[in-house]
Structures are given as structure tokens and as C-alpha cells.
Amino acid sequence: MSAVIQAKFKRTEYKTPQTWRSDAIKVVVIGAGGNGSEVVDTLATFHHALISLGHPAGLHVTVIDDAVVREPNLVRQRFWPCDLGQYKAIALVNRYNMMLGLQWEARPEQFSAAKEQSAVRRADIVISAVDTASARREIAHAFNHHNGMWLDLGNAHRHGQVIFGALDPAMRTKYPTAVDIYPEILTMKDSLEKSCSAAESLATQDCLINRAVTTAGMSIIWEVLRYGKTDKNVVSVNLETGENMVGKFPDH
């Protein structure tokens, strides 16, 4: 490729704001189930790692989910029998606040842009681990003119995908999101079926798929936290074939 063409088409990268080096990085996690509980566990690790590396404040995390821990959630999610009956968001946040002396926040309620104005306004990163298209639509429309980034995680039985893009619609041609790559999300109907037991849950989603998908997505988050940039837009994971595929941000 000639130098002229190389200069014309450069690989797009997302670079973190300077404030992330000095201030607490504010993360909002929407959904605390299979993927979301793994996300919160990983964010606790990242917080401790950043503090160990000299970051002055690490992460401040807000977890939003209105569900309570049921028996089918055990095994595949980061909950144990002692958590049964508790709100998922509260169980997770209390766990890491007590372990690490943090002041993370739990909001045991269904995500709504109107309800979550304070969390929405201050978020640097929004991580959605939701089951429904309607929840993704709500997120896509909630953060207009917001400079933060959005990581969306989703999976089926043995495969899944993560998409890292911009919250501000004006930036989404450069950093596409789940609703830009899959516009059918804007019209899809929700499926509200729930498993009745841990065994049935495992028949629907494999034991390790949440951890595999979350690891793929959180590796992008670690890149931006540790190295200040990433060019990864999409990562897909397939446990059946053992393949991972990475899509980069569009050239510009």
C-alpha cells in the first residue's frame, strides 16, 4: 500500500479522555445476571489492579438490576445459595464493597433513562448485559450527546458477541454500537421466558459461555483502562468451534 493511501485511510482507535488518569472512572453496569455478574466480578479485579498500578481513584461502579437471585441463577451466574432471595445488584455490590472497602452503588430497579439520570450523566462507560431488545433500545436512546462508551454483551447457548461503541449517536459512524451493526434490534420483540431450575438454565446456556463472552468484552475494557486506547469494535466467541473473531473500528 502506498504512503498516500496509508495516510488517507487510517485505522480508527478510541482513546480515553485525560480525566481517566486522575479521576475515578465511572462505570454503569445494566443487568446483573449471567454476563452482568461476571462483569462486576471482573471490574473488582480491574479496580484493584488500577490502584496497584498507581491510579489515584480506580473505578466507581453502579449496578442496575431489579431481579432477585433465584435457584436457576446458581452455578451459571456469580451467585451462591447464601444470595438466594436478595436483589442481584445489592448482593454483588455489597460483596465487593465489603471485600475491598469500596463505595459502589446498587440500584435494585429496572433500568429507565428517566430514573437513572444521575448515573447516566456521569457514566464514562456503560456495560449492558441485558436479555431484551427493548432494554438495548432504551440504552441507545438514553445517552444522546454523551461522550462515554457503550459495551454490549449478548450470548446464546454456546456462542456470543460483544460490541464496543460510542454512546453519542453523532459518534456512532466512527464507533458503531449494537443497534448500528444490528438495526433489527430497533424493532425486535422481547422473549421473556425464564428457566425454572439450574439444570434447565444450563440446557439453555452453557456453563462457561457467560465467562467466555465477558472475558472477550472485558479485555476491551482493560485495554482502554490500562493502555488508554483500543481499535476493537466487535469480538465474537464460539465455544463449539473454539474460534474467536475480532472486528475493528471502520477505517477513516
C-alpha positions, 0 to 999 in steps of 0.5 A, a space after each residue: 500500500 502506498 504512503 498516500 493511501 496509508 495516510 488517507 485511510 487510517 485505522 480508527 482507535 478510541 482513546 480515553 479522555 485525560 480525566 481517566 488518569 486522575 479521576 475515578 472512572 465511572 462505570 454503569 453496569 445494566 443487568 446483573 445476571 449471567 454476563 452482568 455478574 461476571 462483569 462486576 466480578 471482573 471490574 473488582 479485579 480491574 479496580 484493584 489492579 488500577 490502584 496497584 498500578 498507581 491510579 489515584 481513584 480506580 473505578 466507581 461502579 453502579 449496578 442496575 438490576 431489579 431481579 432477585 437471585 433465584 435457584 436457576 441463577 446458581 452455578 451459571 451466574 456469580 451467585 451462591 445459595 447464601 444470595 438466594 432471595 436478595 436483589 442481584 445488584 445489592 448482593 454483588 455490590 455489597 460483596 465487593 464493597 465489603 471485600 475491598 472497602 469500596 463505595 459502589 452503588 446498587 440500584 435494585 430497579 429496572 433500568 429507565 433513562 428517566 430514573 437513572 439520570 444521575 448515573 447516566 450523566 456521569 457514566 464514562 462507560 456503560 456495560 449492558 448485559 441485558 436479555 431484551 431488545 427493548 432494554 438495548 433500545 432504551 440504552 441507545 436512546 438514553 445517552 444522546 450527546 454523551 461522550 462515554 462508551 457503550 459495551 454490549 454483551 449478548 450470548 446464546 447457548 454456546 456462542 456470543 458477541 460483544 460490541 464496543 461503541 460510542 454512546 453519542 449517536 453523532 459518534 456512532 459512524 466512527 464507533 458503531 454500537 449494537 443497534 448500528 451493526 444490528 438495526 433489527 434490534 430497533 424493532 425486535 420483540 422481547 422473549 421473556 421466558 425464564 428457566 425454572 431450575 439450574 439444570 434447565 438454565 444450563 440446557 439453555 446456556 452453557 456453563 462457561 459461555 457467560 465467562 467466555 463472552 465477558 472475558 472477550 468484552 472485558 479485555 476491551 475494557 482493560 485495554 482502554 483502562 490500562 493502555 488508554 486506547 483500543 481499535 476493537 469494535 466487535 469480538 465474537 466467541 464460539 465455544 463449539 468451534 473454539 474460534 474467536 473473531 475480532 472486528 475493528 473500528 471502520 477505517 477513516 
